[in-house]
Amino acid sequence: MNAINFITDIRSIMTVVSLLVFLGIVFWSYSSGRKEDFDAAARLPFADEAADTDMQQRVRESQHG
């Protein structure tokens, strides 16, 4: 077996392994058990809006009062 055939075989094996890893990640991310976690993560950018509004109100009160 020469080096070119060996490298070609390694590339083929890595392609198959990469495809399997990709499919595993897709299956994991779309599984129903992860929905609640991803929904909670999707709401994170909006979680600080109430805290930011309260903080802005306190800053205004401290500046004017």
Secondary structure, DSSP 8 states (H G I E B T S, - for coil): --HHHHHHHHHHHHHHHHHHHHHHHHHHHHSGGGHHHHHHHHHHHHHHHHHHHHHHHHHHHHHH-
